[in-house]
Amino acid sequence: AKRHLAPERIDALRDRFATKSRLVLRRFLRPEALASLVEVLQKCDHADGINSGSAAGYEDHDLGCGAGWNLIGPAHSRRYLRAVGSGLGADCPASAALQDVATKLESPAFLRYLEAVTGVRRAASRATAEARRFRA
């Protein structure tokens, strides 16, 4: 959103980052982009039986695995699904949509924005973003 680019907003975010060591960017995505993303994610979760409220589904450790998602982490702790790389998630619109967002978060323009709001200069290494899907 344009409001996040205003110099006074960047200064306020930098001050907050200096005291809290973290930032929450509310209403950062355009409303139409957010609505589209939420819709595709909810459809994917519903199709896979995730967050349906059924306790029976939670016993299935592979719930949500398949086209577009890799299972990460041990069964007893920190388990989540990671969207696979570009092209591989074509069968899953949610994975493809999240990969698209991750690609934008890795862009030089967004990295310059992060440097501006945090005051932290990144190392020369390439930035990476990971799209994760958690199962309640």
Secondary structure, DSSP 8 states (H G I E B T S, - for coil): -GGGGSHHHHHHHHHHHHHHS----TT-S-HHHHHHHHHHHHHHHHHHTTTSS-GGGGG-TTTT-BTTEEEES-TTSS-EEEE--TTTTTT-HHHHHHHHHHHHHTSHHHHHHHHHHH-----SS------EE---
